[in-house]
Amino acid sequence: MRRALAAGAAVTVVAGGGAAWALAGDGGRARANGKPEPATAAVTRGDLVDTEKVDGTLTYGGERSVWTGASGVVTWAPAQGATVRRGKPLIRVRGEPVVLLYGGTPMYRTLRQGVSAGADVRQLESNLDALGYGEGLTVDREFTGATDAAVREWQDDLGLDVTGSVDARQVVFLPHAVRVKEVEAPEGKRTGAGQPVLTVAGTRRVVHVDLDADEQDMAREGARVSVELPGGKVVRGRVESVGTVAEQTGTEQNPATTVDVEISLDGGGGTRLDQAPVTVELESERRADVLSVPVEALLALKEGGFGVEAVEGAGRRVVPVRIGAFGGGRVEVGGTGLAAGMRVGVPSGG
């Protein structure tokens, strides 16, 4: 996995100890004596954030395989990339549809009048009601005569055998609408009960990152991140989940131990690309309420260590500093004589 450190990952020495800034700055202002004003920057107090960029893949979340209870020749299958919603066929076997209904409990038994009450009955009734077959139907855990009537009407509309009973040959329960990623059983192929027919995912855009296991602390659930999409557009996102099991990835020559990180995108990212490479900027370190200066303000002192050149009106003096974390082109500094708002010398860039 490619990694790129944010600016400020290494100290840049910009002048020798005690050297005065000789370049004009602050918009090229001049003193009354004609000599240029030194370029300066403020010492600021606040949170200092360092970031690290990692590779990711823009895709759809919740990938899973779909099995059915139908057996026979597949007579229709959806196209790769198609979206299937509640009440629509996932596949047709021997000309009969296997329909997607929403729910978290799989179809594990035949549902018909007289079966024991259960959450799967409630799931079925909830879907029938949502599809417009709920007249006289109470959505509960009981398969009643009203449920039987709703099932028969639904079956008749779909061209299924009107039996009043529902099983895995007719229905697959999944939590939500799905997007077809791969067709395992294309038209003309023979399939059997329990065999995978499709690989699907949700319709929500996510970014997947295989993050080095030793960098797992950079990905915290709920943390905000930036994602650079193909073409350079940058969107905001949020870490949704961080895997707890490390996996071996890479090649024999370049093995890696990684954890899965899933990131949601604000507004879906505004793109329909799938399996596209992206760059994710994660927060690697945050120092709260510290003093910081631009990295280029640091001076290497002859006696060792670093300092900054304090600019006070026409006067200048070197103030030794202790340096800490880096982030966003700035460096944490501490020491006697430092305060938020004071000005320190920097190269003018001119």
C-alpha positions in Angstrom: 0.0 0.0 0.0 1.4 3.4 -1.0 1.8 5.9 1.8 2.6 9.6 1.6 3.4 11.7 4.6 1.8 15.1 4.9 3.9 18.2 4.7 6.1 18.8 7.7 7.1 15.2 8.3 10.7 16.2 8.6 12.4 19.3 9.9 13.6 21.8 7.3 16.4 24.0 8.5 16.0 27.4 6.9 18.8 29.5 8.4 21.9 29.2 10.7 21.7 30.2 14.3 21.3 33.8 15.0 21.0 34.7 11.3 18.7 37.6 10.5 16.1 37.4 7.8 17.2 39.5 4.9 14.3 39.1 2.4 11.5 41.5 2.0 8.1 40.2 3.2 4.6 41.0 4.3 3.7 42.2 0.8 7.0 44.0 0.3 6.5 46.7 2.9 9.5 48.9 3.5 10.7 50.7 6.6 11.1 54.5 6.7 14.8 54.1 6.2 14.2 52.2 2.9 15.2 48.8 4.3 12.7 46.0 3.7 10.5 44.8 6.6 11.3 41.2 7.5 8.7 38.6 6.5 6.9 37.2 9.6 4.3 34.7 10.7 2.3 34.5 13.9 2.8 32.1 16.7 -0.7 30.5 17.1 -2.4 28.5 19.7 -4.8 25.7 18.7 -5.0 22.0 17.6 -2.1 20.8 15.5 -3.1 18.0 13.1 -0.8 15.7 11.2 -2.3 13.7 8.4 -1.2 10.7 6.3 -2.4 9.7 2.9 -3.3 6.0 2.0 -4.7 4.3 -1.0 -8.3 3.2 -1.1 -10.9 1.8 -3.5 -14.3 3.5 -4.2 -16.9 0.8 -4.3 -20.3 -0.3 -2.8 -20.6 -1.5 0.7 -22.1 -4.7 2.1 -20.9 -7.2 -0.5 -22.5 -10.7 -0.2 -23.4 -13.8 -2.1 -27.0 -14.7 -2.9 -28.4 -18.2 -2.7 -31.9 -19.4 -3.6 -33.9 -22.5 -3.1 -34.8 -22.8 -6.8 -33.4 -25.6 -9.0 -33.3 -25.7 -12.8 -32.1 -23.7 -15.8 -31.7 -20.0 -15.3 -34.0 -18.2 -17.8 -33.1 -14.6 -16.9 -30.4 -12.9 -14.9 -29.8 -9.2 -14.2 -27.0 -7.3 -15.8 -23.9 -6.5 -13.9 -24.4 -3.1 -12.2 -28.2 -3.4 -12.2 -30.0 -2.3 -9.0 -32.7 -4.6 -7.7 -35.3 -3.3 -5.2 -38.1 -4.8 -3.1 -40.6 -6.8 -5.0 -38.4 -7.2 -8.1 -36.8 -10.5 -9.4 -33.2 -11.2 -8.5 -33.2 -14.1 -11.0 -35.6 -16.3 -12.9 -35.3 -20.1 -12.8 -37.5 -22.2 -15.1 -39.3 -19.0 -16.0 -40.4 -18.2 -12.4 -39.0 -15.2 -10.5 -37.1 -15.4 -7.2 -38.1 -12.1 -5.7 -36.2 -9.7 -3.4 -37.9 -8.8 -0.2 -36.4 -6.8 2.6 -35.5 -8.3 6.0 -32.7 -9.4 8.2 -33.9 -13.0 8.8 -33.2 -15.4 5.9 -35.9 -17.5 4.5 -35.3 -20.8 6.4 -38.7 -22.4 6.3 -41.9 -22.5 4.3 -44.4 -19.9 5.5 -48.1 -20.7 5.3 -51.2 -20.6 7.4 -50.8 -22.7 10.5 -47.0 -22.2 11.0 -45.8 -21.0 14.4 -45.5 -17.3 14.9 -42.1 -15.7 14.2 -40.1 -12.7 13.1 -39.9 -14.2 9.5 -43.7 -14.0 9.3 -43.7 -10.4 10.4 -41.0 -9.7 7.7 -43.2 -11.3 5.0 -46.3 -9.3 6.1 -44.3 -6.1 6.2 -43.2 -6.6 2.6 -46.6 -7.5 1.4 -48.0 -4.4 3.0 -45.2 -2.2 1.5 -46.0 -3.7 -1.9 -49.7 -2.8 -1.7 -51.1 -6.2 -0.6 -51.9 -5.1 3.0 -55.7 -4.6 2.8 -57.1 -6.3 5.9 -53.6 -7.4 6.8 -52.2 -6.9 10.3 -48.4 -6.8 10.3 -47.5 -9.0 13.3 -45.9 -12.4 13.9 -49.0 -14.5 13.0 -49.7 -16.0 9.6 -53.5 -15.5 9.4 -56.1 -15.9 6.8 -55.5 -12.3 5.8 -51.8 -13.1 5.3 -52.8 -16.1 3.1 -55.1 -13.9 1.0 -52.3 -11.3 0.5 -49.8 -14.0 -0.5 -52.2 -15.5 -3.0 -52.9 -12.1 -4.6 -49.1 -11.4 -4.8 -48.4 -14.7 -6.3 -51.1 -14.3 -8.9 -49.7 -10.9 -10.0 -46.2 -12.4 -10.3 -47.4 -15.4 -12.3 -46.4 -17.8 -9.6 -48.3 -20.9 -8.6 -51.1 -19.5 -6.3 -50.6 -21.7 -3.2 -50.7 -19.2 -0.3 -47.3 -20.6 0.9 -43.9 -18.9 0.4 -40.5 -20.5 0.5 -36.9 -20.0 -0.6 -37.8 -21.0 -4.2 -39.8 -17.7 -4.5 -38.2 -15.3 -2.1 -34.8 -14.1 -0.9 -34.7 -11.8 2.2 -31.9 -9.1 2.1 -31.7 -6.0 4.3 -32.1 -3.5 1.5 -31.9 -2.8 -2.2 -28.8 -4.3 -3.9 -26.5 -3.6 -6.8 -25.4 -6.6 -8.8 -21.6 -7.0 -8.8 -21.3 -10.4 -10.4 -23.7 -12.9 -12.0 -22.7 -16.4 -10.9 -25.6 -18.1 -12.7 -26.1 -16.5 -16.1 -29.0 -17.3 -18.4 -28.8 -20.9 -19.6 -26.9 -22.2 -16.7 -28.4 -24.9 -14.4 -28.5 -23.9 -10.8 -29.5 -25.9 -7.7 -30.9 -25.1 -4.3 -28.2 -23.5 -2.1 -25.9 -22.6 -4.9 -24.7 -19.0 -5.3 -26.4 -17.2 -8.2 -25.3 -13.6 -7.7 -22.8 -11.5 -5.8 -24.4 -8.2 -4.7 -23.6 -5.2 -2.7 -25.6 -2.3 -1.2 -26.4 0.8 -3.1 -24.4 3.1 -0.7 -21.0 4.3 -1.9 -18.1 3.6 0.4 -14.3 3.6 0.3 -12.5 0.5 1.3 -8.9 0.8 2.7 -6.6 -2.1 3.5 -4.8 -0.2 6.3 -1.4 -1.4 7.7 -2.2 -3.1 11.0 0.5 -1.1 12.8 -1.3 2.1 11.7 -4.8 1.0 12.9 -4.9 3.9 15.4 -5.1 6.4 12.6 -8.6 5.1 11.7 -11.1 5.8 14.5 -14.8 5.1 14.0 -16.6 8.4 13.4 -13.5 10.3 12.5 -13.8 12.8 9.5 -11.5 12.2 6.5 -10.9 13.7 3.1 -11.1 11.5 0.0 -9.5 12.5 -3.4 -11.6 11.0 -6.2 -10.3 10.2 -9.7 -10.1 13.5 -11.5 -8.9 15.3 -8.4 -12.2 16.2 -6.8 -11.9 16.1 -2.9 -15.0 15.1 -0.8 -15.5 14.6 2.9 -16.2 11.3 4.5 -16.5 9.5 7.8 -14.9 6.3 9.1 -17.8 3.9 9.5 -16.0 0.7 10.6 -12.5 -0.5 11.5 -11.8 -4.2 11.3 -10.6 -6.0 14.4 -9.0 -9.0 12.6 -5.7 -8.5 10.8 -5.4 -10.2 7.4 -2.4 -11.2 5.3 -2.5 -9.4 2.0 0.0 -8.5 -0.7 2.3 -10.9 -2.5 4.9 -13.4 -1.3 7.6 -10.9 -2.1 5.8 -8.0 -0.5 3.5 -9.4 2.2 1.4 -7.0 4.4 -0.7 -7.3 7.5 -3.8 -5.1 7.2 -7.2 -4.3 8.7 -10.3 -3.4 6.7 -11.5 0.2 7.0 -14.8 1.3 5.5 -15.5 5.0 4.9 -18.8 6.5 3.9 -18.9 9.6 1.7 -20.9 12.7 2.2 -23.6 12.8 -0.5 -22.4 9.6 -2.0 -19.3 11.3 -3.4 -21.1 12.5 -6.5 -19.8 9.8 -8.8 -21.0 6.5 -10.2 -17.6 4.9 -10.5 -17.0 1.5 -9.0 -13.7 -0.1 -8.0 -11.9 3.2 -8.7 -8.7 4.1 -6.9 -8.8 7.0 -4.5 -6.6 8.6 -2.0 -7.7 9.0 1.6 -6.2 11.5 4.0 -6.4 10.2 7.6 -5.5 12.0 10.8 -2.3 10.4 12.1 -1.8 12.7 15.2 -3.6 15.5 16.9 -2.1 17.8 19.5 -4.7 19.9 21.3 -4.2 23.5 22.4 -0.5 23.9 21.6 1.6 26.7 20.3 2.9 26.3 16.7 4.8 28.1 14.0 5.4 27.4 10.3 8.1 24.8 9.8 10.2 27.3 7.8 10.4 29.5 10.9 12.8 27.1 12.6 16.5 28.1 13.0 19.3 25.5 13.6 21.3 26.9 16.6 25.1 26.6 16.7 24.9 25.2 20.2 22.4 22.6 19.1 18.6 22.4 19.0 16.3 24.9 17.4 15.1 28.4 17.8 12.9 31.0 16.2 13.6 34.7 15.5 11.2 36.9 17.4 10.4 40.1 15.5 9.3 43.0 17.8 9.0 46.2 15.9 12.5 47.0 14.7 14.1 44.6 17.1 14.9 40.9 16.5 16.0 38.2 18.9 16.5 34.5 18.8 14.3 32.5 21.1 15.3 28.8 21.7 12.4 26.4 21.4 11.5 22.8 22.0 9.8 21.2 19.0 7.1 18.6 19.1 4.6 17.3 16.6 4.4 18.4 13.0 1.2 18.9 10.9 -0.1 20.9 8.1 3.2 22.6 7.5 3.5 23.7 11.1 5.4 22.5 14.1 4.6 22.5 17.8 6.9 24.7 19.8 7.5 25.4 23.5 9.8 27.4 25.6 10.3 30.5 27.7 9.4 33.8 25.9 6.8 32.3 23.5 3.2 33.5 23.4 0.4 33.3 20.9 0.3 36.3 18.6 4.0 37.1 18.6 5.6 37.4 15.2 8.6 35.2 14.1 10.7 35.6 11.0 10.1 33.4 7.9 11.5 33.4 4.4 9.5 35.8 2.2 9.4 33.4 -0.7 10.1 36.3 -3.0 
